[in-house]
């Protein structure tokens, strides 16, 4: 199978939205995963929103993506974590 050319030019700023139930340590846990895959991530740029009823959290992290492999690994790690419901 041949790899298709990427539509994204690396390196680039790439926003990732992470959603899950509002529970203790959700923000810290997801931040640790993001920092593992993007060590230069600036935590000051992280945006956290709570759902209207306070049940869910939405975290947006804009990382400096260096490759498709980096993004794939980050998405996979976040998606497989039990605290995370959705990754966009």
N, C-alpha and C positions, 0 to 999 in steps of 0.2 A: 504494500500500500504506500503510495507517495503522499508526502505531507503537503497540504495546500499552503500557499503563501499566506502569511498573516496579514490581516487588515489593519493591524496595529503596528506602529513603528516604535520600537523600544530603543532607549528607555522612554517612559512616559508616565504622567500622573494618571492613576487609574482608581476610580472610586469603587468601593465594595460596600454593599449594604448587608448587614447581618441582623436577623430578627430572631427573637426567642422570647420565652416567658420571662416576665420580670421576676427574677429570683436573685438571691444573694450570690455574689461573685460572678454573675453573668458578664458584666462589663470587663472585670479583671481577667476572666478566663479567655474571652474572645480576644482581648488585647494581647495576652500572652501568645496566642496562636499567631496573630498578625505580626507581632514583633519577631517571632521565631523565623517567619518566612520573609519578612521585610525589616531587617534590623535597624534600618535608618528611618523607620516610620516616626513621624513627629506626633506624639500623643496630643499635643495642643490643637491639632487639626481634626481630632475625632469629634463627631457630633452625635449626641445621644438624645433620642426622643422617646417619650413614654406614650403609649396608646391612650385614647380618651378615657377608658375605664381603668387604666393603670395595670392592665393584665400583661401587656407585652412591651418589650423594648426594641427599638430600632437603632442600630449603631451604624454610622457611615464613617468609613476609614478610607482616606485617599492616600494610596501608597505610591511610591516611585517604582513602577514595574520595570524589571530589567529583561524579562523573557517570558515567553508563553509557558515554559516549564515552571517558572516561579508562580505564575497565576494559577496554573492547574493544580500545583501542590497545595497552595493556599486554599483554593476553593474546596479541594478534597478534604483537607484537614478540618476546615470549618463545617462542612456538610456532614462529616462523620461524627462530630461531637454531639453528645446527647442533649446538651443545653440549647443547641442551635436548631431552629425550625426551618429557616429559609436563608439562602445566601444568593444575592443578586449582584 
